[in-house]
Amino acid sequence: MPHLHIESFKPLALPLKCGDVEFLFQADYKDKHGGALIATRYKGREFFLTHKKGDTKELLKSDKITRPSPNFLIKHSLLAYAECAKLHIIDSNVDNAPENTHLKTHDALKSISYFAENFPRDREVRIEIGFGSARHLLHQAAANPNVLFIGLEIHKPSIEQALKQIVIQNLQNIMILDYDARIFLEFVPSNIVSRIYVHFPVPWDKKPHRRVISESFLKESERVLCVGGRLELRTDSENYYRFALETFSTPRQSCFDVRKNQEIAIVSKYEDRWKKMEKNIYDVTFTCEVESPEADAIGDFSFSSTSISKEAIEALSRDTYKREWGFIHVERKFTIGKEGAMIRLAMGSFDRPESNYVIIEKGTARYFPSLPVRSNANLKAHILLDELLHG
Ligand SMILES: C[S@@+](CC[C@H](N)C(=O)[O-])C[C@H]1O[C@@H](n2cnc3c(N)ncnc32)[C@H](O)[C@@H]1O
């Protein structure tokens, strides 16, 4: 990651514009390690640079939580700060190369906020979970150009490989998301998905709670599938197959069927391997037969209007506030000038927690630089934080 090693850090009087880069305010760590975050705006993006103290030299780099992409945004901002504050750079891995247009964020790669704010519903939607080598996803997208395919994966090299192939094959109907499939479905409107493919999921025999298929996943699948839509599980794992049968056969109106060693049009790398080993392959298909009501609209992330006292911020405990839906945990506290405060918060579900910053100035709170993702667990975490801040 781009960084500068500097002799010593010099704060600037903020706000200040250095060329095209704006530095908005500085938030100082309140703990013994010291250091600061510098709120930065460049090319329409807001993020923090961070200053860390070391024994012999000090470091200026981007903050992990708000890190923008592509990297040139960070590099140019670091150099702009160093120039304006007249910092002495000891060494760095930062050049001043202009934006590389080949490295622009790929159009097919979406963030979870994209789906949370405005889920695409202009076409038939199919979802593939854990697409791996993406052979199946690419094949399906090429064969069905009018269908939107959303591919979920958490393994970054697989994502990069898929993005490359999307460009090479000039496919316009795939969106890729780096997100945990167990939580994604809550962002999907009811009755709009025609297929959910779960091909060769990790069996997690020792940690079954990490399996994609679960009672709650099945319930959410039934909600998002249209009538006649299907959830297709394909697995070589005898254990996973039995577990799926048990989960799928809990009483519900929709129906499922099971096949063994069924040929499909495209064979994934995993399937190739299992076939060579002459392993059995099981398909468990769940067909949705009911129309579901729309999911409840979730609220927003505004804070109550009554003034927040300094004592309420002080009283926020470093212990985790655990609830059955998830948690909040105040990780660090900051000061902004003489009167302002900021907290860094881990929040949301246990499976996919998020970190966010909350600024409290003149008695009112706001998230910076962006709101949490609109998930149910984040919203509950926000309500809990609001209660704690308002006593
Ligand atoms: C065994 S591979 C199968 C890949 C591909 N479907 C195939 O048939 O070759 C399972 C994939 O699921 C991904 N995965 C595991 N858990 C996931 C989750 N919770 N959300 C999204 N992807 C997940 C893994 O990163 C891995 O690439």
The ligand as a Tripos MOL2 file, in Angstrom:
@<TRIPOS>MOLECULE
LIG
   27    29     1     0     0
SMALL
NO_CHARGES

@<TRIPOS>ATOM
      1 C1        -15.2500  -25.3420   -3.6200 C.3       1 LIG1
      2 S1        -15.3300  -23.8000   -4.4080 S.3       1 LIG1
      3 C2        -16.4110  -24.0780   -5.7700 C.3       1 LIG1
      4 C3        -16.2650  -23.0780   -6.8550 C.3       1 LIG1
      5 C4        -17.1940  -23.2120   -8.0690 C.3       1 LIG1
      6 N1        -18.5890  -23.0370   -7.7160 N.3       1 LIG1
      7 C5        -16.9840  -24.5340   -8.7720 C.2       1 LIG1
      8 O1        -17.9540  -25.2850   -8.8590 O.co2     1 LIG1
      9 O2        -15.8720  -24.7960   -9.2230 O.co2     1 LIG1
     10 C6        -16.3340  -22.8700   -3.2740 C.3       1 LIG1
     11 C7        -16.2280  -21.3620   -3.5040 C.3       1 LIG1
     12 O3        -17.1730  -20.7020   -2.6570 O.3       1 LIG1
     13 C8        -16.5730  -19.5170   -2.1500 C.3       1 LIG1
     14 N2        -17.2730  -19.1980   -0.8790 N.ar      1 LIG1
     15 C9        -17.1950  -19.8680    0.3030 C.ar      1 LIG1
     16 N3        -17.9990  -19.3110    1.2320 N.ar      1 LIG1
     17 C10       -18.6100  -18.2600    0.6200 C.ar      1 LIG1
     18 C11       -19.5490  -17.2880    1.0700 C.ar      1 LIG1
     19 N4        -20.0200  -17.3060    2.3240 N.pl3     1 LIG1
     20 N5        -19.9690  -16.3360    0.1930 N.ar      1 LIG1
     21 C12       -19.4800  -16.3150   -1.0950 C.ar      1 LIG1
     22 N6        -18.5900  -17.2240   -1.5600 N.ar      1 LIG1
     23 C13       -18.1550  -18.1830   -0.7300 C.ar      1 LIG1
     24 C14       -15.1140  -19.8940   -1.9580 C.3       1 LIG1
     25 O4        -14.2680  -18.7620   -1.9520 O.3       1 LIG1
     26 C15       -14.8510  -20.8030   -3.1500 C.3       1 LIG1
     27 O5        -14.3560  -20.1170   -4.2690 O.3       1 LIG1
@<TRIPOS>BOND
     1     1     2 1
     2     2     3 1
     3     2    10 1
     4     3     4 1
     5     4     5 1
     6     5     6 1
     7     5     7 1
     8     7     8 2
     9     7     9 1
    10    10    11 1
    11    11    12 1
    12    11    26 1
    13    12    13 1
    14    13    14 1
    15    13    24 1
    16    14    15 ar
    17    14    23 ar
    18    15    16 ar
    19    16    17 ar
    20    17    18 ar
    21    17    23 ar
    22    18    19 1
    23    18    20 ar
    24    20    21 ar
    25    21    22 ar
    26    22    23 ar
    27    24    25 1
    28    24    26 1
    29    26    27 1
@<TRIPOS>SUBSTRUCTURE
     1 LIG1         1 GROUP 0 **** ****
